[in-house]
Amino acid sequence: MWFIYVALFILFIFILDDFLLDKRQFKLAEVFNGPKRLPLIGNVNIFLNLKPKDYYDFVKDFMEKYARTGTRMARYWAGNQLELMVDDYKLLEKIMSNPKFISKSSQYGFLHGVLGEGLLFSTDQKWFNRRRIITPTFHFKILEQFFEVFRKHNELLMEEIKEKSKNGKPINIFPIVTSSVLNALCETAMGYEMKPQDSDYLNAVREVGHIVATRFLSPWLRIEFIYNMTEGKRKQDKCAKIMHEFTTKLIEERRKLLSKSEKQNLSNLDDDDIGLKKKMCLLDVLLQSTVDNKPLSNADIQEEVDTFTFAGHDTTTNCICFTLYLISKHPEVKEKLLKEIEEVIGDGEVTFKSLNEFKYLELVIKESLRLYPPAPVISRRLYEEVDFGDFVAPANANYNLCLYTLFRNSEVFEKPNEFIPERFLKNIPPFAFVPFSAGQRNCIGQKFALINIKNNLINILRNFEVNPGNVEPTFEINLTIKCDSMLVGFKPK
Ligand code: HEM
């Protein structure tokens, strides 16, 4: 008797799956290689037991197995959600340059509860208006003011490195660089100097990334009602509350300060009137902006400020830490960098203007971003089919652009796993190396990030002998590439 129930149950699964599946999408997806789809669950089984530290190998193997022939686009199914994986630079160009691929994929929605619809996630007119408003924050005149903030936080970071390296042993640079970068970001975003008692906000920004990455790697947690019952969701809500309360309080204070100083003229206020700084910051730009002649609400501003600190801190930290790690392992590169520092500034100070002259350092940073891209996989969602000639890109699918495997393509980068900064002296095909993405939705903070990264690296290199640590770091996926412990030795000069 029981086998009749089993047979009926299996039949029910097949009927339900057939009902839920978008047949047109399924047909178009069959052009691409991928594991065989199981009814209802799709391919979520391939994620079972996948640990964050194994995610890169997983993507690499997946692309090796399924994407290396034909279109170099592979597919898997998270239930009835079609996920396409792309690591072909010619295809990437077509995607990144096509306005139909401007929306972000549904996984980004995991962060909505925390970051609202800030610039990283918003789409259509909202994204366009916000991008227009925020772009002036990255004008070089304002970046020049931010440079002072970066300089201060770099000095504090170097004091900490000195203190922690006193016993001569290699130190874990990740936590201290994270704090330094996040403090500088908060100051430039909100015009507010973080205090030790604000650590709750800083911890919440950091922890949100961990929580969302766990959800990302577990497709069953993509189902809202399952996720809502988990500990992760409770932690996420707690972080969101801390972040929102903190940012909203600062917005209200800054709003009062701005109206007190007759809109744009902040010059006759004391710096420490209420602990806020006179310098222009992202918050001021947002407070003074209008959309359709209406000012932005506190909630609008809060989502942008939180997005700015979230999008900027892990990415910049990763780049600084991985570059220091690579330099520590390659004495010949270190020597060339020291020579360049000597030639460009000698005994003088690093200035905003002199940063442009560090050409070899630029090659080193590019090579570090190639090997360890801070945003290793980015993702778009397509809402209407696009005909690419040799195939039709299906609608309502997520397109995961695998920058990590793209940047290690041996057809473009000879000896792809080796650290060779000089390779960037040769021409690289467009879109074969896009660590800040490209097209309309490229990284708005690229210049901002590079100023902070360069300033930190130059000053650390000239003040410390940088040596390799004794343990190789292991890294993992955490939205950005992530490494909890990266040991580097520092000997003050
Ligand atoms: C090394 C440092 C950085 C790297 C490698 C990086 C990389 C990226 C990438 C790949 C994207 C595209 C994301 C996507 O399509 O989903 C992006 C977007 C973005 N980044 Fe960055 N980023 C860095 C630093 C920063 C900083 C410092 C900020 C803020 C100050 C920032 C703010 C943003 C924002 C707001 C977006 C969304 C832009 C839009 O959609 O209009 N990033 N970044």
Residues whose N, C-alpha, C, O or C-beta is under 5 A from the ligand:
A	BS01	HEM	L119 L120 R131 F308 A311 G312 T315 T316 C319 P374 A375 I378 S379 P435 F436 S437 Q440 R441 N442 C443 I444 G445 F448 A449
